[in-house]
Amino acid sequence: MGNVLVVAEIKDGVLKKITKEMTSAAKKIAEALGGQVEVLMIGDGSEKFAPDVASVGADKVIVAKASEFHPEGYANIIAAVAKEKGSKVILMPHTGQGKDYSPRVAVKLYAGIVADIVGISMDGGKVIAKKPIYSGKAYANIKVNTDVQVFTVRPNSQEIVEKGAAGTVENTSHGFGDVKTKILSTSMTGGSKIQLTEASIIVSGGRGMRGPENFPILQELCDVIGAALGASRAAVDAGWISHSHQVGQTGKTVSPNCYIACGISGSIQHMAGMGSSKYIVAINKDPEAPIFKVATFGVVADLFEVVPALTKEFKKVLG
Ligand SMILES: Cc1cc2nc3c(=O)[nH]c(=O)nc-3n(C[C@H](O)[C@H](O)[C@H](O)COP(=O)(O)OP(=O)(O)OC[C@H]3O[C@@H](n4cnc5c(N)ncnc54)[C@H](O)[C@@H]3O)c2cc1C
């Protein structure tokens, strides 16, 4: 018997989709362990999201007070709640915030951690976590040997399964505690209108875009289909688009339902960042481009003809 603790991601007053994805995954684990799913929400007023996670299997929602994000403070709260509740498995989001506090949580609990997992299965009381390795060229299945098992979960990698549960709300008095750093200010870099790491559709442009003046044709397609705008490093290094859009080994790791690569050859380093996308559509005029080896659908053609035609058709269909 063991309970599973999920740490919710709430940003700018919005409950992020990864929370429901993790809660659904936690339900499967809790059923195998004969335990409960407890979702920890850090942030004033976050109890309003309890029905959202109850609908996907949260038995309990634990609310901690916090007026701002602080990685040390969050780690203190998570570790204290996990100890109090006797959590055996802890799922945290593999996002900017989660990557910051999750290793601290593992240290505080003397627990083994596997980061950036994309698959979960069970072996008795242990989670078998599937994780991409070697820049996404292979997968490793990893078991954590410690009593408490800690994981960070890649956004968009887990299916959301509606499964109603009680979702009773409980407040915890655990707070930031003794933190040794103070965040003086935070500033956002310019990024796409939709967060790349959370987007379910991404349209990316590479060197084949020829220049910054052509990126608006991709942005227009993004606007019509609700996609985020990505780029290869070649396009970023050329100064055509900011680094916050870069996908790949030295950019962002994404896992959308659909990744549309326009004028991108498909280098190992680019594929390290988007190889786990569910559907990959490649538009490239070179039939030998490596991207076609991983593409679900390939279009061998000039992107300057295909992209505007796609936008036009989607506009007709979607309005
Ligand atoms: C340590 C390291 C880290 C790296 N990290 C990253 C990373 O995070 N992300 C990343 O992307 N790269 C990364 N790279 C760079 C990577 O190796 C490639 O150089 C880069 O991905 C190439 O970008 P590209 O596909 O846009 O350009 P290219 O490889 O030049 O490909 C351009 C493609 O566009 C096609 N094309 C041209 N014109 C058209 C047209 N009109 N219509 C259709 N297709 C057209 C061409 O056929 C070609 O296939 C890294 C490299 C190193 C060494």
The ligand as a Tripos MOL2 file, in Angstrom:
@<TRIPOS>MOLECULE
LIG
   53    58     1     0     0
SMALL
NO_CHARGES

@<TRIPOS>ATOM
      1 C1         26.3930   20.5950  -29.6760 C.3       1 LIG1
      2 C2         25.3340   20.9170  -30.7000 C.ar      1 LIG1
      3 C3         24.0600   21.2160  -30.2730 C.ar      1 LIG1
      4 C4         23.0690   21.5120  -31.2010 C.ar      1 LIG1
      5 N1         21.8010   21.7880  -30.7670 N.ar      1 LIG1
      6 C5         20.8090   21.9710  -31.6650 C.ar      1 LIG1
      7 C6         19.4590   22.1940  -31.2560 C.ar      1 LIG1
      8 O1         19.1320   22.2940  -30.0710 O.2       1 LIG1
      9 N2         18.5260   22.3360  -32.2190 N.ar      1 LIG1
     10 C7         18.7910   22.2570  -33.5470 C.ar      1 LIG1
     11 O2         17.8750   22.4130  -34.3670 O.2       1 LIG1
     12 N3         20.0690   22.0820  -33.9660 N.ar      1 LIG1
     13 C8         21.0780   21.9580  -33.0720 C.ar      1 LIG1
     14 N4         22.3480   21.8050  -33.5030 N.ar      1 LIG1
     15 C9         22.6270   22.0400  -34.9320 C.3       1 LIG1
     16 C10        22.3500   20.8360  -35.8230 C.3       1 LIG1
     17 O3         23.4810   20.0210  -35.8910 O.3       1 LIG1
     18 C11        21.9850   21.3190  -37.2450 C.3       1 LIG1
     19 O4         23.0420   22.1030  -37.7480 O.3       1 LIG1
     20 C12        20.7020   22.1180  -37.3230 C.3       1 LIG1
     21 O5         19.6650   21.4170  -36.6700 O.3       1 LIG1
     22 C13        20.3190   22.3140  -38.7870 C.3       1 LIG1
     23 O6         19.1940   23.1280  -38.8680 O.3       1 LIG1
     24 P1         18.2640   23.0340  -40.1600 P.3       1 LIG1
     25 O7         17.7090   21.6570  -40.2910 O.co2     1 LIG1
     26 O8         17.3150   24.1580  -40.0870 O.co2     1 LIG1
     27 O9         19.2660   23.3890  -41.3450 O.3       1 LIG1
     28 P2         19.8330   22.4710  -42.5000 P.3       1 LIG1
     29 O10        20.4410   21.2300  -41.9680 O.co2     1 LIG1
     30 O11        20.6670   23.3600  -43.3530 O.co2     1 LIG1
     31 O12        18.5300   22.0430  -43.3030 O.3       1 LIG1
     32 C14        17.7420   22.9260  -44.0340 C.3       1 LIG1
     33 C15        16.7350   22.0710  -44.8040 C.3       1 LIG1
     34 O13        15.8280   22.9090  -45.4660 O.3       1 LIG1
     35 C16        15.4940   22.3040  -46.7100 C.3       1 LIG1
     36 N5         14.9950   23.3650  -47.5720 N.ar      1 LIG1
     37 C17        15.6730   24.4230  -48.1050 C.ar      1 LIG1
     38 N6         14.8510   25.2140  -48.8190 N.ar      1 LIG1
     39 C18        13.6230   24.6380  -48.7340 C.ar      1 LIG1
     40 C19        12.3430   24.9940  -49.2920 C.ar      1 LIG1
     41 N7         12.1680   26.0990  -50.0120 N.pl3     1 LIG1
     42 N8         11.3030   24.1720  -49.0510 N.ar      1 LIG1
     43 C20        11.4570   23.0300  -48.3090 C.ar      1 LIG1
     44 N9         12.6410   22.6550  -47.7560 N.ar      1 LIG1
     45 C21        13.7020   23.4590  -47.9790 C.ar      1 LIG1
     46 C22        16.7790   21.6680  -47.1790 C.3       1 LIG1
     47 O14        16.5040   20.6350  -48.0860 O.3       1 LIG1
     48 C23        17.3650   21.1710  -45.8620 C.3       1 LIG1
     49 O15        17.0100   19.8240  -45.6100 O.3       1 LIG1
     50 C24        23.3730   21.5140  -32.5940 C.ar      1 LIG1
     51 C25        24.6590   21.1970  -33.0130 C.ar      1 LIG1
     52 C26        25.6250   20.9050  -32.0820 C.ar      1 LIG1
     53 C27        27.0160   20.5520  -32.5600 C.3       1 LIG1
@<TRIPOS>BOND
     1     1     2 1
     2     2     3 ar
     3     2    52 ar
     4     3     4 ar
     5     4     5 ar
     6     4    50 ar
     7     5     6 ar
     8     6     7 ar
     9     6    13 1
    10     7     8 2
    11     7     9 ar
    12     9    10 ar
    13    10    11 2
    14    10    12 ar
    15    12    13 ar
    16    13    14 ar
    17    14    15 1
    18    14    50 ar
    19    15    16 1
    20    16    17 1
    21    16    18 1
    22    18    19 1
    23    18    20 1
    24    20    21 1
    25    20    22 1
    26    22    23 1
    27    23    24 1
    28    24    25 2
    29    24    26 1
    30    24    27 1
    31    27    28 1
    32    28    29 2
    33    28    30 1
    34    28    31 1
    35    31    32 1
    36    32    33 1
    37    33    34 1
    38    33    48 1
    39    34    35 1
    40    35    36 1
    41    35    46 1
    42    36    37 ar
    43    36    45 ar
    44    37    38 ar
    45    38    39 ar
    46    39    40 ar
    47    39    45 ar
    48    40    41 1
    49    40    42 ar
    50    42    43 ar
    51    43    44 ar
    52    44    45 ar
    53    46    47 1
    54    46    48 1
    55    48    49 1
    56    50    51 ar
    57    51    52 ar
    58    52    53 1
@<TRIPOS>SUBSTRUCTURE
     1 LIG1         1 GROUP 0 **** ****
